[in-house]
Amino acid sequence: MITIASAFGQTEDNKIPDKEMFTRILQRSKIQYDPPKEYEQLYIGQNAQIEMILLTASWHQLKASKDSLFVYFTALEIDTTKASAEKLKKFGLYSDPNKNYLKTNSDTLSYPVKYDPRDFTLKKYSADRSGTFDLSLPKRYKNEYTFCKVLFIHKDDRADIKLFFFYNSIDPDKLEKHIKRIADHIKFKG
């Protein structure tokens, strides 16, 4: 089961400021992340919806005004307890989070998923799988951004990280530099 960060509505967590909530999610998932200084840092608990596509809730965003880039950072904890799995199986909702971690909401024939080599993923993120894919946007995100590239990082039995890079026309090399710069600040601990 994947615990969605925005599903804290009936707990005391909904009174916690967004930056602190994001920090708690990182701590519980044992994710080391220091936001890069080159970006405006935002901490706004929000869901991103683009027509019928609902992206995972985010508590942290980055903005690079110069290049018209907006990054939507999501981290989902994976709950692998037997009780949780049994409850989901009872309702026919169980799927193995270590096999079904990647929901692209995209046409993978037109926009194939590019997986990073396993040794690269282990060394760079201390994770099990990572890669990128393009997300086709049926309309502009926030009435501003036309394109989206997604970086995903999966650590078995721990968490899924997705970074949605929303942008307009930008040099592909410049976009890759932004992705690398931010990705260099993310790593699983232990």
N, C-alpha and C positions, 0 to 999 in steps of 0.2 A: 504494500500500500504506500502511496505517496501522500504525505501530509502537506496540504496546500497552505502556504503561509497566510493567505487571507481568510482562512477558516477559523480564526480565533474569536469570532463574534460573541460567543457566550462565555468567555473567560475573562479574567482580569487583564489579559494581554491587550485587550482593545483600548486600554487606558494608557498604554506605553507609547511614548513618542516613536515615530517611524524609524529614526536613526538607531535608537536603542533596540527596537524590534529586529531590524536588519542585523545588528551586531549579535543578538541572541541566536538568530538562525545560523549565522556563521559559526558561532561558538559551539552550538549543539551538533552541527555537522562537521566540526573540526576542519573548517576552511580558513586558511590564512589569506587575507586580502587587505592590502593597503591601497586605497584609491590613488591613482596617479594625480599628481599636482597640476598637470597641464589642463585639466578639465574642471568645469563648474560642477560641483557635487550637489545633487539633490537627494533628499530622503522623503519621498512621498509614497505612502501606501496606496497603490492603485492597480487596477486591472486595465490591460490594454485590449480594446476590442476594435477590430477592423471588419466591418460588416458582420459576417457569421463567424469569423475567426476570433476566439477568445484566447489570448495569450495568458500564461501563468502570471499570477500576481507578483508585483515587484515592490520592494521597499527602498530601492536605490536606483538612481539614474545618473548618468554623466552627460554633459553637454559641451560640445566644441563649437562655439559660435562661428569661428573663423572658417571652418570647413562645412558648416551646416550639418552637423552630425549629432544624433541623440542616441544614447545607449541605455537600454532598458535591461537591468540586471536582475535575473531571477535565480533563486536557490531553493530547491525543494528537498526537504528531508525525506529519506526513505525509511519507512517503518516496517521492519521485517519480523516483528514479534509474531509468535505462533497465534496468539489471541486475535491479532489484527487480521492475519491471513485467513483464519477460520471464519471470522465475521464476514469478510468479503466473499469467501467461497459460499457461505450460506445464502447470500443474496445473488450469487452468480456474477460477481463483479471482480473476482480475483484475476490478476494477470501478474506474471513474474516481473517485478520492476527492474531486474537485471537483464531481462531479455526484451522487454517492451518499454524501454526508457525513452525512446526517440519518437515523438509525435511531431511531425514536421508541419502539419497544416498546409502543405505545399504539394505541388505536382512534381513528384520525384523523377518523372520521366523527362520533363522539361528542365527541372532544376535538381540534378542528382546530388545526393549526399556525398561529400568528400571526407572520408575517414582518414585521420592521421595514423601513421604507423604506431603500433602498440608500444614499442620501445621509446618513441618520442613522447607519447602520452604519459607513460610511467615516469620518465625522467623530468619532463617539464611540469606536470601537474600532480604527480603521484596519484594518478587516476587510472581507470581501466579502459575508457574509450573517450575519444574526442574527435572533433572535426567541424566542418562548416557546411552550410547549405544556404541557398538563396530562397527567400520567402516572397512569393509573388503577392503584391498588395493590390487588391481590387479597387482601392481608393487611397488617397493620401492619408498618412497617419498624422494626426493632430493638424490636419489641413495644411501640412507643410512638407512632409517627407514622402518621396516617391518610391524609394527602393529600401530593401531590408536584406541584410546578410546576418545569419545566425551562427554563433560559435556555441557548441555544446561540449560539456565536460561531464562525464559520468564516473562515479566511484561506486562500485558494487556495494550494496547494503549500507550505503552512507547518504549520498545526495546526488541530485542532478543540478547542474548549473547551465543556464542558457543566457547568453548575452545577445540581445537583438540590436543590431547596428542599423538605425534608420538614417537614411541620407538622401541627398539629391545628387545631381551629377557631380561626381568626384572622381578624380584620377584613381584607377584601380590600385596603383602602387601606394598612393596616399591612404586609401582605405585599409589596405593590408598593414600599413605602418600603425594606424590607429588600433587595429585589432591586436597586433603583436604587442604594442605598448601597454594596452590594458591587460591582455592575457598574461604578460610577464609579472603581474601583481597578484596572480591567483595560484594557490597550491593547496592541496589537501595535506593536513598534518597527520602523521602517524600511520 
